[in-house]
Amino acid sequence: MVLKWAKKNSISDDMLLKTLDDLSRNFGTLNLGGGLYKIRIKRIGSGKSSGYRTLVVFKELDKAIYIYGFSKTERENLEKDELKSFKKLAKIYYR
């Protein structure tokens, strides 16, 4: 599902891989707890602040699973109940 979203928004595989590098270096990322991270992706032609956000379940040297993506122009942030659901999902994948 996220790959379809990425393709629709012209986000290349290289850009997705760069977000994982940023995550490893704790650059432009937010630790939401339980292995769930929100990572910024730069929109082509603008900066990261007006770009995209992805939610990734990440375990260093083990796994990285993109579970959701959205544009800052589409929505400001996640609702509390959405975040709670994503954290539950992250628990399943983080094992």
One Martini backbone bead per residue (centre of mass of N, CA, C, O) as a GRO file, in nm:
protein
   95
    1MET     BB    1   0.058   0.063  -0.022
    2VAL     BB    2   0.301   0.256   0.004
    3LEU     BB    3   0.415   0.211  -0.281
    4LYS     BB    4   0.175   0.336  -0.425
    5TRP     BB    5   0.201   0.613  -0.292
    6ALA     BB    6   0.490   0.673  -0.386
    7LYS     BB    7   0.438   0.661  -0.688
    8LYS     BB    8   0.216   0.883  -0.698
    9ASN     BB    9   0.453   1.090  -0.556
   10SER     BB   10   0.743   1.041  -0.676
   11ILE     BB   11   0.879   0.815  -0.489
   12SER     BB   12   1.165   0.673  -0.468
   13ASP     BB   13   1.363   0.424  -0.366
   14ASP     BB   14   1.598   0.611  -0.291
   15MET     BB   15   1.432   0.787  -0.097
   16LEU     BB   16   1.354   0.559   0.096
   17LEU     BB   17   1.646   0.479   0.168
   18LYS     BB   18   1.724   0.757   0.285
   19THR     BB   19   1.531   0.744   0.527
   20LEU     BB   20   1.686   0.510   0.663
   21ASP     BB   21   1.945   0.665   0.699
   22ASP     BB   22   1.822   0.890   0.869
   23LEU     BB   23   1.729   0.702   1.094
   24SER     BB   24   2.009   0.592   1.176
   25ARG     BB   25   2.093   0.917   1.230
   26ASN     BB   26   1.855   1.089   1.344
   27PHE     BB   27   1.723   1.241   1.077
   28GLY     BB   28   1.410   1.359   1.060
   29THR     BB   29   1.297   1.214   1.324
   30LEU     BB   30   1.034   1.025   1.508
   31ASN     BB   31   0.984   0.875   1.809
   32LEU     BB   32   0.681   0.683   1.894
   33GLY     BB   33   0.736   0.404   1.975
   34GLY     BB   34   0.778   0.062   1.944
   35GLY     BB   35   0.936   0.108   1.652
   36LEU     BB   36   0.804   0.384   1.576
   37TYR     BB   37   0.834   0.608   1.288
   38LYS     BB   38   0.877   0.944   1.182
   39ILE     BB   39   0.942   1.049   0.840
   40ARG     BB   40   1.098   1.262   0.634
   41ILE     BB   41   1.019   1.381   0.296
   42LYS     BB   42   1.122   1.526   0.028
   43ARG     BB   43   1.008   1.755  -0.191
   44ILE     BB   44   1.024   1.826  -0.500
   45GLY     BB   45   1.117   2.173  -0.483
   46SER     BB   46   1.144   2.131  -0.166
   47GLY     BB   47   1.115   2.073   0.153
   48LYS     BB   48   1.049   1.879   0.433
   49SER     BB   49   0.817   2.051   0.571
   50SER     BB   50   0.638   2.017   0.278
   51GLY     BB   51   0.623   1.719   0.254
   52TYR     BB   52   0.663   1.405   0.377
   53ARG     BB   53   0.522   1.120   0.558
   54THR     BB   54   0.643   0.837   0.744
   55LEU     BB   55   0.575   0.510   0.858
   56VAL     BB   56   0.807   0.311   1.061
   57VAL     BB   57   0.923  -0.001   1.116
   58PHE     BB   58   1.215  -0.026   1.338
   59LYS     BB   59   1.512  -0.247   1.334
   60GLU     BB   60   1.818  -0.261   1.376
   61LEU     BB   61   1.948  -0.491   1.153
   62ASP     BB   62   1.642  -0.616   1.060
   63LYS     BB   63   1.396  -0.383   1.011
   64ALA     BB   64   1.177  -0.224   0.750
   65ILE     BB   65   0.839  -0.087   0.766
   66TYR     BB   66   0.616   0.048   0.563
   67ILE     BB   67   0.277   0.175   0.668
   68TYR     BB   68   0.282   0.499   0.599
   69GLY     BB   69   0.158   0.789   0.400
   70PHE     BB   70   0.197   1.158   0.378
   71SER     BB   71   0.094   1.480   0.310
   72LYS     BB   72   0.115   1.805   0.429
   73THR     BB   73  -0.118   1.906   0.230
   74GLU     BB   74  -0.341   1.695   0.332
   75ARG     BB   75  -0.204   1.682   0.630
   76GLU     BB   76  -0.074   1.752   0.939
   77ASN     BB   77  -0.173   1.486   1.102
   78LEU     BB   78  -0.242   1.256   1.330
   79GLU     BB   79  -0.461   1.089   1.491
   80LYS     BB   80  -0.486   0.939   1.790
   81ASP     BB   81  -0.624   0.671   1.688
   82GLU     BB   82  -0.420   0.616   1.465
   83LEU     BB   83  -0.166   0.599   1.634
   84LYS     BB   84  -0.264   0.364   1.807
   85SER     BB   85  -0.290   0.163   1.571
   86PHE     BB   86   0.005   0.180   1.472
   87LYS     BB   87   0.129   0.078   1.738
   88LYS     BB   88  -0.001  -0.201   1.729
   89LEU     BB   89   0.125  -0.284   1.462
   90ALA     BB   90   0.422  -0.251   1.547
   91LYS     BB   91   0.423  -0.476   1.759
   92ILE     BB   92   0.392  -0.705   1.557
   93TYR     BB   93   0.651  -0.631   1.371
   94TYR     BB   94   0.885  -0.601   1.604
   95ARG     BB   95   0.950  -0.906   1.688
   0.00000   0.00000   0.00000
